Amino acid sequence: MRKFYFLLLCFILIQLPVSSKRVKPVATVPFEMVGTYVVLKVKINDSSPLNLIMDSGIRNTIITELLPGDNITLNYSNVRELIGLGGGEPLEAYTSDYNSIKVGKLKLEQKAVLVLTEDIFNLTKHTGSKINGLIGVDFFQDYVVEINYSGNALKLYNSESFSEPKGYEKIPLVLEGKKMFFNLLVEEVDGTKKEVKMLIDTGAELGAWFQTYKANSVKVPEKTIPASIGQGLNGEIVGSIGRIKKICFGTYCIDNPIVSFPDSASISDIVGKSDRDGTIGSQLLSRFNCFIDYQNKQIYLKPNANLKKSFVYNVAGIDIIQIFPFLSQTEVWKVWKNSPADVAGIKEGDQITEVNGQKAFTMDIKELKKIFETPSNAKLRLKVKREDKELEMEIDMKSRI
């Protein structure tokens, strides 16, 4: 009997390292959160370090801008037209094939890289942080990717040896055109429940958007406001924002999220060719830690500390940019139509000099955006410079949705 227990113990000890080895990541990559963007340090071929947003809504890596000190060597094969959201003309990009992309200690080989002929995104100016572009679905194809929004780290695992994580909700993925979709449940204000097919887009800094022009689409709430929803490959995406009653990721439901409803002209060219209902963006995805198993078509979700975080929106209706990288000087980029800022007389190109009595140069763009997203019964007092004049404005900051 003693011999039997001894052999059993030896067997267990032999198996433990194998079990441990199975769940060991191939690589661990820290990332920076810029807003709700996941930003990775990346080298392409022998380039200087580039900051790329992890964007599961695009196929390939896209370079949008290079700043002083950045350098990269690419061999271009052709010029490609990029078709995406937005109601404008197709965007052109130089194409380079067979590149090496290094993220931390991980190296991805034989990857295409696109370089925009025109930087329509202005990501560095909009975020106040250095952003050179986007890294797309290529990043997810070869490994299981764990996104730990709580710990600001990615872990990558071999798909063959990966085992289902405990305590996570499993949702099947649908792959179409290399992009990832999943089905979620939406409950509307009147209690109607609908299953919706949504693109997983880690590079969309919004909660979700829904198409509204097909049969049985998600109903637009009665209380909405006009909004600039974002920038697509083919131009600005405009529409409205409002709250729906509930959106459920398997058994995890989120109440009263703020979501967007783009005008059909901004999305019809893309959505009209598929049965897609919309997109889930980073403001919702970042409320979960997740594993994305591209090869086995599964996503695993577990709520993190952000799950109950309040939803915010641009109450003032001002989109701002930082005029020069790393210098706190902000300018009005866009004013939402009929927004409180529009009513107050704010114009595109106004330079913000003072906010509620505080000099604007003492605040970075993230602090200013937070002020514009915070509803209040008190009016927001702004001083702006317009040409050679300094003007004082008051903006109504009461929430409208």
C-alpha positions in Angstrom: 0.0 0.0 0.0 2.8 2.4 0.9 4.4 1.6 -2.5 1.1 2.4 -4.2 0.9 5.9 -2.5 4.5 6.6 -3.3 4.0 5.8 -7.0 0.8 7.9 -7.0 2.6 10.9 -5.5 5.4 10.5 -8.1 2.8 10.5 -10.8 1.2 13.7 -9.5 4.6 15.5 -9.2 5.5 14.5 -12.7 2.2 15.8 -14.1 2.3 19.2 -12.3 5.0 20.8 -14.4 3.2 19.7 -17.6 0.0 21.2 -16.4 1.8 24.4 -15.4 3.5 24.5 -18.8 0.3 24.3 -20.7 -1.0 27.6 -19.3 2.2 29.5 -19.5 2.0 32.4 -21.9 4.3 32.6 -24.9 4.7 36.4 -24.2 3.5 39.0 -21.8 3.2 42.5 -23.2 2.5 45.6 -21.1 0.3 48.3 -22.6 -0.7 51.9 -21.9 -4.3 52.9 -21.6 -5.0 56.1 -23.5 -8.6 56.9 -22.8 -10.0 53.4 -23.5 -7.5 52.6 -26.2 -5.0 49.8 -25.7 -1.7 51.3 -27.0 1.3 48.9 -27.7 4.9 49.6 -28.3 5.7 48.0 -31.7 8.7 47.7 -34.0 8.2 47.1 -37.7 11.2 45.6 -39.3 14.1 47.7 -37.8 12.0 50.7 -37.0 12.2 53.0 -34.0 9.5 52.1 -31.3 6.0 53.0 -32.6 2.9 53.5 -30.6 0.0 51.6 -32.2 -3.6 51.2 -31.0 -4.8 47.6 -30.8 -7.7 47.7 -33.3 -9.6 44.4 -33.9 -11.9 46.3 -36.3 -9.3 46.5 -39.1 -7.5 43.7 -40.9 -3.9 45.0 -41.2 -1.5 47.3 -39.4 -1.9 50.9 -40.5 0.6 53.7 -40.1 -1.3 57.0 -39.8 1.5 59.4 -39.0 5.2 59.5 -38.2 6.6 62.1 -35.8 10.0 63.7 -35.5 12.4 60.9 -34.3 10.3 58.1 -35.8 11.9 56.0 -38.6 10.7 53.0 -40.5 11.8 51.2 -43.7 9.2 49.6 -45.9 9.1 48.3 -49.5 5.9 49.4 -51.1 4.1 47.1 -53.7 1.1 49.2 -54.7 -1.4 51.8 -53.6 -4.7 50.5 -52.2 -8.1 52.1 -51.7 -9.5 51.5 -48.2 -13.2 51.3 -47.8 -14.7 51.8 -44.4 -17.3 53.8 -42.4 -18.0 57.4 -43.2 -19.8 59.1 -46.1 -16.7 60.4 -47.9 -14.4 59.2 -50.6 -12.2 56.1 -50.3 -8.9 56.6 -48.6 -5.6 55.6 -50.3 -2.7 53.8 -48.6 0.7 52.5 -49.7 0.9 48.8 -49.2 4.0 46.9 -48.0 4.0 43.1 -47.8 6.1 40.5 -45.9 7.0 42.6 -42.8 8.2 41.6 -39.4 6.2 43.1 -36.5 7.7 42.9 -33.1 5.5 43.4 -30.0 7.6 42.9 -26.8 9.5 39.6 -27.3 6.8 38.4 -29.8 7.6 38.5 -33.5 4.9 38.3 -36.1 6.2 37.5 -39.6 5.0 38.0 -43.2 2.5 40.8 -42.2 1.2 43.5 -44.5 1.6 47.1 -43.4 -0.4 50.0 -44.9 0.7 53.7 -44.7 -2.0 56.3 -45.2 -1.4 59.0 -47.9 -3.3 61.4 -45.7 -3.6 61.3 -41.9 -7.4 61.7 -41.4 -7.4 60.4 -37.8 -5.0 62.9 -36.1 -4.7 60.5 -33.2 -1.8 62.2 -31.6 -3.6 65.5 -31.6 -6.9 64.0 -30.3 -5.4 62.0 -27.5 -2.5 64.2 -26.4 -0.3 61.1 -26.6 2.1 59.9 -29.3 0.1 57.6 -31.6 1.6 56.3 -34.9 -1.3 54.1 -36.1 -3.3 50.9 -35.5 -2.4 47.2 -35.3 -5.3 45.0 -36.6 -6.7 41.5 -36.6 -3.2 40.2 -37.7 -2.3 40.4 -34.0 -5.0 38.0 -33.0 -4.7 35.3 -35.6 -1.8 33.2 -34.4 -2.3 33.2 -30.6 -4.9 33.3 -27.9 -4.8 36.9 -26.7 -5.6 37.7 -23.1 -6.5 41.4 -22.6 -6.2 42.3 -18.9 -7.7 45.8 -18.8 -7.3 45.7 -15.0 -3.5 45.1 -15.1 -2.6 46.9 -18.3 -1.1 43.8 -19.8 -1.6 41.3 -22.7 -0.7 37.7 -22.5 -0.4 35.5 -25.5 -0.8 31.7 -25.5 -0.4 28.9 -28.0 -3.8 28.0 -29.3 -3.1 24.2 -29.3 -2.3 24.0 -25.6 -4.7 26.7 -24.4 -7.4 25.5 -21.9 -10.6 27.2 -21.1 -10.2 29.7 -18.3 -12.3 29.2 -15.1 -14.8 31.8 -14.1 -15.2 33.3 -17.6 -18.3 33.5 -19.8 -17.7 31.8 -23.1 -19.3 33.3 -26.2 -18.8 31.9 -29.7 -17.1 34.0 -32.4 -18.1 34.4 -36.0 -15.2 35.2 -38.4 -16.1 37.1 -41.6 -13.5 38.7 -43.8 -11.0 37.9 -41.0 -12.9 40.2 -38.6 -14.5 38.9 -35.3 -18.3 39.1 -34.5 -20.4 37.8 -31.7 -24.1 37.6 -30.9 -25.4 39.6 -27.9 -28.8 40.3 -26.4 -30.2 43.8 -26.3 -33.2 44.9 -24.3 -35.0 48.0 -25.5 -36.8 50.6 -23.4 -40.2 49.0 -24.0 -38.8 45.6 -22.8 -38.4 44.1 -26.3 -35.4 41.7 -26.5 -33.3 41.2 -29.6 -30.3 39.2 -30.5 -27.8 41.3 -32.4 -24.7 40.5 -34.3 -21.9 42.9 -33.4 -18.3 43.5 -34.6 -15.7 43.4 -31.9 -13.7 46.6 -32.3 -11.1 47.3 -29.6 -10.1 50.5 -31.6 -13.5 52.2 -31.5 -13.6 54.6 -28.5 -17.3 54.3 -27.9 -19.7 51.9 -26.1 -21.6 50.5 -29.1 -23.3 51.7 -32.2 -26.3 50.2 -34.0 -27.6 50.4 -37.5 -31.3 51.4 -37.7 -32.4 51.2 -41.3 -32.9 47.4 -41.6 -35.9 45.4 -40.6 -36.0 44.5 -36.9 -33.1 46.8 -36.1 -32.6 48.2 -32.6 -35.1 51.1 -32.0 -33.7 54.6 -31.5 -34.7 55.8 -28.0 -37.1 58.8 -27.8 -34.5 60.9 -25.9 -31.4 61.3 -28.1 -29.1 64.1 -29.1 -27.2 64.8 -32.4 -23.6 63.8 -32.1 -20.3 63.3 -33.9 -19.7 59.6 -33.4 -16.2 59.3 -34.7 -13.9 59.2 -37.7 -14.1 56.4 -40.2 -11.8 55.5 -43.0 -14.0 57.3 -45.4 -15.0 60.4 -43.4 -16.8 61.6 -40.3 -19.5 59.4 -38.8 -22.4 61.5 -37.6 -25.8 60.5 -36.0 -27.2 60.5 -32.5 -26.6 59.1 -29.1 -29.0 57.9 -26.4 -29.5 55.1 -23.8 -30.9 51.7 -24.3 -32.3 49.6 -21.4 -29.8 46.8 -21.3 -27.1 45.0 -23.3 -26.0 41.4 -22.2 -22.7 39.6 -22.8 -23.9 36.1 -22.1 -25.1 36.2 -18.5 -23.5 39.6 -17.7 -25.8 42.5 -18.4 -25.1 46.2 -18.4 -27.9 48.6 -17.6 -28.6 51.9 -19.4 -25.5 52.1 -21.5 -25.0 55.1 -23.7 -24.9 54.0 -27.4 -24.7 55.6 -30.8 -27.0 55.5 -33.9 -25.1 56.5 -37.0 -26.9 58.1 -39.9 -27.4 55.6 -42.7 -25.2 57.5 -45.1 -22.2 57.0 -42.8 -22.5 53.2 -42.6 -24.7 51.9 -45.4 -21.8 51.0 -47.8 -20.3 48.7 -45.3 -23.3 47.4 -43.2 -25.6 47.1 -46.2 -23.5 44.2 -47.5 -23.7 42.1 -44.3 -26.1 41.0 -41.6 -24.2 42.9 -39.0 -26.2 45.0 -36.5 -23.4 47.2 -35.2 -20.2 47.4 -33.3 -19.1 46.9 -29.7 -16.3 49.4 -28.8 -13.7 49.8 -26.2 -15.9 51.6 -23.6 -17.9 48.4 -23.2 -15.1 45.9 -23.9 -12.8 47.5 -21.2 -15.3 46.6 -18.5 -14.2 43.0 -19.0 -11.0 41.1 -18.9 -11.0 38.7 -21.8 -9.4 35.9 -23.8 -9.8 36.0 -27.5 -9.2 32.6 -29.2 -9.3 33.4 -32.9 -8.5 30.0 -34.2 -11.1 28.2 -32.1 -13.6 31.0 -32.5 -14.3 31.7 -28.9 -14.1 34.8 -26.6 -14.1 34.5 -22.8 -15.2 37.4 -20.7 -15.0 38.2 -17.0 -16.1 41.5 -15.4 -13.5 43.7 -13.9 -13.6 46.8 -11.7 -14.9 48.9 -14.6 -18.2 47.0 -15.0 -20.3 49.4 -13.0 -18.4 52.5 -14.1 -20.8 55.3 -15.1 -21.3 56.0 -18.8 -20.3 59.4 -20.0 -20.7 61.5 -23.2 -19.6 64.8 -24.5 -22.2 67.0 -22.7 -20.7 70.3 -24.0 -20.5 69.0 -27.6 -16.9 70.2 -28.1 -14.3 68.0 -29.8 -10.8 69.3 -29.1 -7.2 68.7 -30.3 -3.8 69.4 -28.8 -2.3 71.8 -31.4 1.3 70.6 -30.8 2.4 67.2 -29.5 3.3 67.2 -25.8 2.4 70.9 -25.4 -0.9 71.7 -23.5 -2.4 74.1 -26.0 -5.9 73.1 -27.1 -8.1 74.1 -30.0 -11.7 73.4 -30.9 -11.7 70.7 -33.6 -15.5 70.3 -34.1 -18.6 71.7 -32.5 -21.6 69.3 -32.4 -24.6 70.7 -34.2 -27.2 72.2 -31.8 -25.1 71.2 -28.8 -24.7 73.5 -25.8 -21.4 74.7 -27.1 -23.0 75.5 -30.5 -25.8 77.4 -28.8 -23.1 79.3 -26.7 -21.3 80.4 -29.9 -18.2 78.3 -29.7 -16.6 78.0 -33.2 -14.2 75.5 -34.8 -10.6 76.9 -34.5 -11.2 78.7 -31.2 -8.2 78.3 -28.9 -9.2 77.5 -25.3 -7.4 79.7 -22.8 -9.3 79.4 -19.6 -11.8 76.9 -18.1 -13.8 77.9 -15.0 -11.1 80.4 -14.0 -8.2 78.0 -14.5 -5.6 78.6 -17.2 -6.0 75.9 -19.9 -2.3 75.5 -20.4 -2.2 74.0 -16.8 -4.5 71.1 -17.9 -3.8 68.4 -20.4 -6.3 67.3 -23.1 -7.6 64.4 -20.9 -8.5 66.7 -18.1 -10.3 69.1 -20.4 -12.3 66.2 -22.0 -13.3 65.0 -18.6 -14.7 68.5 -17.8 -16.7 68.5 -21.0 -18.1 65.1 -20.1 -19.2 66.0 -16.6 -22.9 67.1 -16.3 -23.5 70.0 -13.9 -26.3 72.4 -13.0 -23.7 75.1 -13.0 -22.7 76.6 -16.4 -19.2 76.0 -17.7 -17.2 79.2 -18.1 -14.8 79.3 -21.0 -12.4 81.9 -22.4 -11.3 81.4 -26.0 -9.0 83.2 -28.4 -10.5 83.8 -31.8 -8.2 85.5 -34.2 -7.0 88.6 -32.2 -10.0 88.6 -29.8 -10.5 86.9 -26.4 -14.1 85.9 -25.8 -16.0 84.7 -22.7 -18.6 82.0 -23.1 -21.0 80.1 -20.8 -22.1 76.6 -21.7 -25.1 74.8 -20.3 -23.9 71.5 -18.8 -27.2 69.8 -17.9 -27.3 66.2 -19.1 -29.8 65.8 -22.0 -30.0 62.0 -22.1 
